[in-house]
Amino acid sequence: MAVAHRIVVILYCMLKKDEPYQEYGEQIVEERLQEARKQRAVRELEKQGYTISLGESISA
């Protein structure tokens, strides 16, 4: 059922934008998933009363 829903969403977007389907690739999909996870974590912490400020991480 989830696959069918995803296909319908893709078709809807293609028709709405009048653009052909474009495969984004695994890297972009992973980046979007990581960003979504980050946003969910921030929302969850904010629900618990924390103030969150995201910034760039510094690696040694």
DSSP file (Angstrom, degrees, kcal/mol; ACC not computed):
  #  RESIDUE AA STRUCTURE BP1 BP2  ACC     N-H-->O    O-->H-N    N-H-->O    O-->H-N    TCO  KAPPA ALPHA  PHI   PSI    X-CA   Y-CA   Z-CA
    1    1 A M     >        0   0    0      0, 0.0     4,-2.2     0, 0.0     5,-0.1   0.000 360.0 360.0 360.0 -38.9    0.0    0.0    0.0
    2    2 A A  H  >  +     0   0    0      1,-0.2     4,-2.3     2,-0.2     5,-0.1   0.880 360.0  51.3 -65.5 -37.2    2.8    2.4    0.8
    3    3 A V  H  > S+     0   0    0      2,-0.2     4,-2.3     1,-0.2    -1,-0.2   0.918 109.2  50.2 -66.2 -42.5    4.5    1.8   -2.6
    4    4 A A  H  > S+     0   0    0      1,-0.2     4,-2.3     2,-0.2    -2,-0.2   0.908 110.3  50.6 -61.3 -42.2    1.2    2.5   -4.4
    5    5 A H  H  X S+     0   0    0     -4,-2.2     4,-2.4     1,-0.2    -2,-0.2   0.919 109.6  50.4 -61.8 -43.7    0.8    5.8   -2.4
    6    6 A R  H  X S+     0   0    0     -4,-2.3     4,-2.4     1,-0.2    -1,-0.2   0.897 109.7  50.5 -62.4 -40.7    4.3    6.8   -3.3
    7    7 A I  H  X S+     0   0    0     -4,-2.3     4,-2.6     2,-0.2    -1,-0.2   0.914 110.2  49.8 -63.4 -42.9    3.7    6.2   -7.0
    8    8 A V  H  X S+     0   0    0     -4,-2.3     4,-2.6     2,-0.2    -2,-0.2   0.904 110.6  50.1 -63.3 -41.3    0.5    8.2   -6.8
    9    9 A V  H  X S+     0   0    0     -4,-2.4     4,-2.4     2,-0.2    -2,-0.2   0.917 111.0  49.3 -63.3 -43.0    2.3   11.1   -5.2
   10   10 A I  H  X S+     0   0    0     -4,-2.4     4,-2.4     2,-0.2    -2,-0.2   0.939 112.6  47.3 -61.4 -47.2    5.1   11.0   -7.8
   11   11 A L  H  X S+     0   0    0     -4,-2.6     4,-2.5     1,-0.2     5,-0.2   0.913 110.8  52.1 -61.1 -43.0    2.5   11.0  -10.6
   12   12 A Y  H  X S+     0   0    0     -4,-2.6     4,-2.8     1,-0.2    -1,-0.2   0.932 111.3  46.6 -58.8 -46.7    0.6   13.9   -9.0
   13   13 A C  H  X S+     0   0    0     -4,-2.4     4,-2.4     1,-0.2     6,-0.2   0.891 111.3  51.9 -64.4 -39.4    3.8   16.0   -8.7
   14   14 A M  H  X>S+     0   0    0     -4,-2.4     5,-1.6    -5,-0.2     4,-1.1   0.930 114.5  42.4 -62.0 -45.3    4.7   15.2  -12.3
   15   15 A L  H  <5S+     0   0    0     -4,-2.5    -2,-0.2     2,-0.2    -1,-0.2   0.893 114.3  50.7 -69.7 -39.8    1.3   16.3  -13.6
   16   16 A K  H  <5S+     0   0    0     -4,-2.8    -2,-0.2    -5,-0.2    -1,-0.2   0.912 120.1  34.7 -64.8 -43.1    1.1   19.3  -11.4
   17   17 A K  H  <5S-     0   0    0     -4,-2.4    -1,-0.2    -5,-0.2    -2,-0.2   0.566 101.6-132.4 -87.8  -9.6    4.6   20.6  -12.4
   18   18 A D  T  <5 +     0   0    0     -4,-1.1    -3,-0.2     1,-0.2    -4,-0.1   0.922  63.4 130.2  54.7  47.3    4.2   19.3  -16.0
   19   19 A E      < -     0   0    0     -5,-1.6    -1,-0.2    -6,-0.2    -2,-0.1  -0.929  61.3-108.3-128.0 151.5    7.7   17.8  -15.7
   20   20 A P        -     0   0    0      0, 0.0     2,-0.1     0, 0.0    -3,-0.0  -0.354  49.4 -84.7 -72.8 161.2    9.0   14.3  -16.5
   21   21 A Y        -     0   0    0     -2,-0.1     2,-0.4     1,-0.0   -10,-0.0  -0.415  45.1-163.7 -65.2 138.9   10.0   12.0  -13.7
   22   22 A Q        -     0   0    0     -2,-0.1     2,-0.4    -3,-0.1    -1,-0.0  -0.977  13.4-140.5-131.4 119.3   13.6   12.6  -12.5
   23   23 A E        -     0   0    0     -2,-0.4    -2,-0.0     1,-0.1     0, 0.0  -0.649  11.6-163.5 -76.9 127.7   15.4   10.0  -10.4
   24   24 A Y        -     0   0    0     -2,-0.4     4,-0.4     1,-0.1    -1,-0.1   0.749  32.8-125.1 -87.8 -24.9   17.4   11.8   -7.7
   25   25 A G     >  -     0   0    0      1,-0.1     4,-1.7     2,-0.1    -1,-0.1  -0.112  26.9 -75.9  97.1 161.6   19.8    9.1   -6.7
   26   26 A E  H  > S+     0   0    0      1,-0.2     4,-2.5     2,-0.2     5,-0.2   0.849 122.4  57.4 -66.7 -37.9   20.6    7.4   -3.4
   27   27 A Q  H  > S+     0   0    0      2,-0.2     4,-2.3     1,-0.2    -1,-0.2   0.927 108.9  44.5 -63.6 -45.9   22.8   10.3   -2.0
   28   28 A I  H  > S+     0   0    0     -4,-0.4     4,-2.3     2,-0.2    -1,-0.2   0.899 113.2  51.6 -66.1 -40.2   20.1   12.9   -2.2
   29   29 A V  H  X S+     0   0    0     -4,-1.7     4,-2.3     1,-0.2    -2,-0.2   0.922 110.7  48.5 -62.2 -43.6   17.5   10.6   -0.8
   30   30 A E  H  X S+     0   0    0     -4,-2.5     4,-2.5     1,-0.2    -2,-0.2   0.894 110.1  51.8 -63.9 -40.4   19.8    9.8    2.1
   31   31 A E  H  X S+     0   0    0     -4,-2.3     4,-2.3     2,-0.2    -1,-0.2   0.908 110.7  48.2 -63.0 -41.7   20.5   13.5    2.7
   32   32 A R  H  X S+     0   0    0     -4,-2.3     4,-2.3     2,-0.2    -2,-0.2   0.897 111.7  49.6 -65.6 -40.2   16.7   14.2    2.8
   33   33 A L  H  X S+     0   0    0     -4,-2.3     4,-2.4     2,-0.2    -2,-0.2   0.912 110.8  50.0 -64.2 -41.8   16.1   11.3    5.2
   34   34 A Q  H  X S+     0   0    0     -4,-2.5     4,-2.2     1,-0.2    -2,-0.2   0.910 111.1  49.0 -63.3 -42.4   18.9   12.6    7.5
   35   35 A E  H  X S+     0   0    0     -4,-2.3     4,-2.4     2,-0.2    -1,-0.2   0.898 110.7  50.5 -64.1 -40.7   17.4   16.1    7.5
   36   36 A A  H  X S+     0   0    0     -4,-2.3     4,-2.3     2,-0.2    -2,-0.2   0.905 109.9  50.3 -64.5 -41.1   14.0   14.8    8.3
   37   37 A R  H  X S+     0   0    0     -4,-2.4     4,-2.3     2,-0.2    -2,-0.2   0.913 110.3  50.7 -61.4 -42.3   15.4   12.7   11.2
   38   38 A K  H  X S+     0   0    0     -4,-2.2     4,-2.3     1,-0.2    -2,-0.2   0.927 110.5  48.3 -62.2 -45.6   17.1   15.8   12.5
   39   39 A Q  H  X S+     0   0    0     -4,-2.4     4,-2.5     1,-0.2    -1,-0.2   0.889 110.6  51.1 -64.5 -39.1   13.9   17.9   12.3
   40   40 A R  H  X S+     0   0    0     -4,-2.3     4,-2.4     2,-0.2    -1,-0.2   0.905 110.4  49.8 -63.4 -40.5   11.9   15.2   14.1
   41   41 A A  H  X S+     0   0    0     -4,-2.3     4,-2.3     2,-0.2    -2,-0.2   0.912 110.9  49.2 -65.1 -42.1   14.5   15.0   16.9
   42   42 A V  H  X S+     0   0    0     -4,-2.3     4,-2.5     2,-0.2    -2,-0.2   0.935 111.7  48.7 -62.5 -46.5   14.4   18.8   17.3
   43   43 A R  H  X S+     0   0    0     -4,-2.5     4,-2.2     1,-0.2    -2,-0.2   0.906 111.0  50.9 -60.0 -41.7   10.6   18.8   17.4
   44   44 A E  H  X S+     0   0    0     -4,-2.4     4,-1.1     1,-0.2    -1,-0.2   0.916 111.6  46.5 -63.7 -43.4   10.6   16.1   20.0
   45   45 A L  H  <>S+     0   0    0     -4,-2.3     5,-2.2     1,-0.2     3,-0.3   0.886 111.1  52.4 -66.1 -38.2   13.1   17.9   22.2
   46   46 A E  H ><5S+     0   0    0     -4,-2.5     3,-1.6     1,-0.2    -1,-0.2   0.874 104.3  56.6 -65.5 -36.4   11.2   21.1   21.9
   47   47 A K  H 3<5S+     0   0    0     -4,-2.2    -1,-0.2     1,-0.3    -2,-0.2   0.827 104.6  53.9 -60.8 -30.5    8.0   19.3   23.0
   48   48 A Q  T 3<5S-     0   0    0     -4,-1.1    -1,-0.3    -3,-0.3    -2,-0.2   0.400 128.9 -97.9 -87.2   2.8    9.9   18.3   26.1
   49   49 A G  T < 5S+     0   0    0     -3,-1.6    -3,-0.2     1,-0.3     2,-0.2   0.483  78.0 134.5 100.2   3.4   10.7   22.0   26.8
   50   50 A Y      < -     0   0    0     -5,-2.2     2,-0.5    -8,-0.1    -1,-0.3  -0.558  50.4-134.9 -85.3 151.0   14.3   22.3   25.4
   51   51 A T        -     0   0    0     -2,-0.2     2,-0.4     2,-0.0    -5,-0.0  -0.934  26.1-160.0-102.8 124.7   15.4   25.2   23.3
   52   52 A I        -     0   0    0     -2,-0.5     2,-0.4   -10,-0.1   -10,-0.0  -0.884  16.7-178.2-113.6 135.6   17.4   23.9   20.3
   53   53 A S        -     0   0    0     -2,-0.4     2,-0.3     2,-0.0    -2,-0.0  -0.970  16.0-153.2-130.5 116.3   19.9   25.8   18.1
   54   54 A L        +     0   0    0     -2,-0.4     2,-0.3     3,-0.0    -2,-0.0  -0.693  24.2 157.0 -91.6 140.9   21.4   23.8   15.2
   55   55 A G        -     0   0    0     -2,-0.3     2,-0.2     0, 0.0    -2,-0.0  -0.886  47.5 -67.4-147.3 178.6   24.8   24.8   13.9
   56   56 A E        -     0   0    0     -2,-0.3     2,-0.2     1,-0.1     0, 0.0  -0.484  49.8-124.1 -72.3 141.1   27.6   23.3   11.9
   57   57 A S        -     0   0    0     -2,-0.2     2,-0.6     1,-0.0    -1,-0.1  -0.611  16.7-135.6 -84.6 148.5   29.6   20.6   13.7
   58   58 A I        -     0   0    0     -2,-0.2     2,-0.4     2,-0.0    -1,-0.0  -0.922  18.8-162.9-107.8 119.6   33.3   21.0   14.1
   59   59 A S              0   0    0     -2,-0.6     0, 0.0     1,-0.1     0, 0.0  -0.808 360.0 360.0-102.7 142.5   35.4   17.9   13.4
   60   60 A A              0   0    0     -2,-0.4    -1,-0.1     0, 0.0    -2,-0.0   0.465 360.0 360.0 -84.4 360.0   39.0   17.6   14.5
